[in-house]
Amino acid sequence: MRASALLIVCVALLASTPASAANGWWTFERRSNLNSTLTWKWTYPPSPAQYSRSWRAGSGTSTNECRRAEGWLPAGWYSQWGHWNNYDGSAIRGRVWWLQDKYCSDGITKRTELFIHSEETAANGQLCTSAWDDSTCWEREADYYSLGCIKLARPSPVANFANDLGNAHSTYHTYGGSDRHGAFTDSFELYVFS
Amino acid sequence: MALTRLTIAALLLALAATGCGAGGRRSELAASPQPPGTYAVGATVFGLPGGAITLAAPPVAPLAGWLTPAAVPSPDGSQLAYNVWKELRRDDPKLSWTDQGIEPGDPLATPSIRVHDAASGGDSLLDEGAFSVAWRGDGALAYFKGAERDYLAAVPYVGDVVVRSSLDSPPEIWSRRHARYIVAGWAGSSVVAYRESEGEALDVLVFDGPGRVRVLAANSGLVALSPDGRQAVVEQGPAQGRPSVRVLDIESGKQVVRLDLTRVDPAVGTVGYAGDWRGGRVVGASASGLAVFRVGHGRIVLEQAVRIPGQTVAEPRFADSSGRRITAWTEDKAGAGVLLDCDRATKRCARLFPLPRAHGLHGFPIWRRPVYNPSRPLATR
């Protein structure tokens, strides 16, 4: 009887364990500039069991990770230095994650200003004009290209892509990512590999 | 001097030449008596008129990469301005900053610019907290000067574009506000520089004087400046729409002509920054090797696509007055720099590996880079 009660209590505790108790991190498997995979992985410590969700993502216009403003994201572990829902930069806006600078494989060239992002407005909307490529509108497959960052698709009035940015964002917050926004130094990390 | 000759002889003996290009065989250029052009292997610079010289430190520019030369000869060739990177603490690229105990704001490195005098052998500091230098035909220098001396973790390294009328003159600020600038060269009396923003997005700016700044080409890379310094060829890759190259008039900022790269030989694909313009020809790195364009009279047309198998090609330069011979740099499978010596007539490139046994210095791996002055006009090249 006492054992059954203890089991019920344990199950109840597990069921009510907040997702924030999870421990999460990103991985990015580089296969091509247009079609790589961003994954959010998490565990519920102390259990070693890993859970994950993945999305198609792009990076760079070249597979030479040492070409600034061209090459895909260099391999290795990254610290994540912040996350914004309404980032309003000059080139990147909306829901973004900011990554540390990284030496590329030549051991000399530093890649900088690196983010995980999409193409949207600071208010998470779409601003699509008649131009070929708006930085605030996900128009086509070629939008997976970046100058080095990791890019995720999202729907727009002119193209029917999956809401990968939205799903990655909610997964991050639900399964072990920080609930904080802005620049912070929590040790959420990204592992990039080929 | 004897030592210099010995060094060059050792270099030539050490050169490993293999074929590449259309036939994948060794070309006749591989047998040329000396690798063309001026280039650095670690701290040693080869190809200068007076022979090889050794700098106080290897010319490296981590925050510029291939956007600008790591070292720039003065217009008369007597001096060399070069970028130096002093690490203040080790940054292991395999590990995250968190795992290395690096916190936001921690000083990681100090970039600086040094000047080497070939005649005297003197090597002196020009400025600390600075990188990416351009040397004008009359001796004026422009470079980026950080608001802080040190490059800090998780802090964008912003600063100004500054100009010195000579090596001994004080720096004068030409930018209007702090930003991440990378100086690319002089076009006449104007400085051409990149402004880098999130995602390594690059705008090509023109600084006509103190506080006189304008955007020449947004979201673009600079391929080359015309020999008279009046025009620029800029490129855009597929991340900004249809890949293209454009010829721009620098003074007015107006587009002279644009070439849609999706309508030429598909082997070109894209054209990269840091190419060369000699006479009526422009060469740039392409997705598959090299792209050579004829430019003039309001036109730009693809003249030739040279396919080079393997890794990305960088910093192509015309190596003779006819425009037939082109040098460029690529990497071998281990990531070591390889000099390409290409003959456009035969479409073959010799692969030269200067000083294959050279070791890195000051904690850096060995870096092989061309040394050149992209500013225009120049009395001498």
Chai-1 contact restraints between the chains, C-beta under 6 A:
chainA,res_idxA,chainB,res_idxB,connection_type,confidence,min_distance_angstrom,max_distance_angstrom,comment,restraint_id
A,T61,B,G237,contact,1.0,0.0,6.0,A-B,restraint_1
A,T61,B,P238,contact,1.0,0.0,6.0,A-B,restraint_2
A,T61,B,A239,contact,1.0,0.0,6.0,A-B,restraint_3
A,S62,B,T312,contact,1.0,0.0,6.0,A-B,restraint_4
A,N64,B,T312,contact,1.0,0.0,6.0,A-B,restraint_5
A,R68,B,G65,contact,1.0,0.0,6.0,A-B,restraint_6
A,R68,B,L67,contact,1.0,0.0,6.0,A-B,restraint_7
A,R68,B,E200,contact,1.0,0.0,6.0,A-B,restraint_8
A,A69,B,E200,contact,1.0,0.0,6.0,A-B,restraint_9
A,A69,B,L202,contact,1.0,0.0,6.0,A-B,restraint_10
A,G76,B,P93,contact,1.0,0.0,6.0,A-B,restraint_11
A,G76,B,K94,contact,1.0,0.0,6.0,A-B,restraint_12
A,W77,B,L95,contact,1.0,0.0,6.0,A-B,restraint_13
A,W77,B,S96,contact,1.0,0.0,6.0,A-B,restraint_14
A,Y78,B,S96,contact,1.0,0.0,6.0,A-B,restraint_15
A,S79,B,S96,contact,1.0,0.0,6.0,A-B,restraint_16
A,S79,B,W97,contact,1.0,0.0,6.0,A-B,restraint_17
A,S79,B,T98,contact,1.0,0.0,6.0,A-B,restraint_18
A,W81,B,A154,contact,1.0,0.0,6.0,A-B,restraint_19
A,G89,B,E198,contact,1.0,0.0,6.0,A-B,restraint_20
A,S90,B,S197,contact,1.0,0.0,6.0,A-B,restraint_21
A,A91,B,S197,contact,1.0,0.0,6.0,A-B,restraint_22
A,A91,B,E198,contact,1.0,0.0,6.0,A-B,restraint_23
A,A91,B,G199,contact,1.0,0.0,6.0,A-B,restraint_24
A,A91,B,A201,contact,1.0,0.0,6.0,A-B,restraint_25
A,I92,B,E198,contact,1.0,0.0,6.0,A-B,restraint_26
A,I92,B,G199,contact,1.0,0.0,6.0,A-B,restraint_27
A,Q100,B,W97,contact,1.0,0.0,6.0,A-B,restraint_28
A,Y103,B,P93,contact,1.0,0.0,6.0,A-B,restraint_29
A,S105,B,G335,contact,1.0,0.0,6.0,A-B,restraint_30
A,D106,B,G335,contact,1.0,0.0,6.0,A-B,restraint_31
A,G107,B,P365,contact,1.0,0.0,6.0,A-B,restraint_32
A,I108,B,V60,contact,1.0,0.0,6.0,A-B,restraint_33
A,I108,B,P62,contact,1.0,0.0,6.0,A-B,restraint_34
A,I108,B,F364,contact,1.0,0.0,6.0,A-B,restraint_35
A,I108,B,W367,contact,1.0,0.0,6.0,A-B,restraint_36
A,T109,B,P62,contact,1.0,0.0,6.0,A-B,restraint_37
A,T109,B,G65,contact,1.0,0.0,6.0,A-B,restraint_38
A,K110,B,P62,contact,1.0,0.0,6.0,A-B,restraint_39
A,K110,B,L63,contact,1.0,0.0,6.0,A-B,restraint_40
A,E113,B,E198,contact,1.0,0.0,6.0,A-B,restraint_41
A,E113,B,G199,contact,1.0,0.0,6.0,A-B,restraint_42
A,E113,B,E200,contact,1.0,0.0,6.0,A-B,restraint_43
A,F115,B,G199,contact,1.0,0.0,6.0,A-B,restraint_44
A,W132,B,G241,contact,1.0,0.0,6.0,A-B,restraint_45
A,D133,B,G241,contact,1.0,0.0,6.0,A-B,restraint_46
A,A142,B,P238,contact,1.0,0.0,6.0,A-B,restraint_47
A,Y145,B,P238,contact,1.0,0.0,6.0,A-B,restraint_48
A,Y145,B,A239,contact,1.0,0.0,6.0,A-B,restraint_49
A,S146,B,A239,contact,1.0,0.0,6.0,A-B,restraint_50
A,L147,B,G199,contact,1.0,0.0,6.0,A-B,restraint_51
A,L147,B,E200,contact,1.0,0.0,6.0,A-B,restraint_52
A,L147,B,A201,contact,1.0,0.0,6.0,A-B,restraint_53
A,L147,B,A239,contact,1.0,0.0,6.0,A-B,restraint_54
A,G148,B,E200,contact,1.0,0.0,6.0,A-B,restraint_55
A,C149,B,G199,contact,1.0,0.0,6.0,A-B,restraint_56
A,T185,B,P104,contact,1.0,0.0,6.0,A-B,restraint_57
A,S187,B,T98,contact,1.0,0.0,6.0,A-B,restraint_58
A,E189,B,S96,contact,1.0,0.0,6.0,A-B,restraint_59
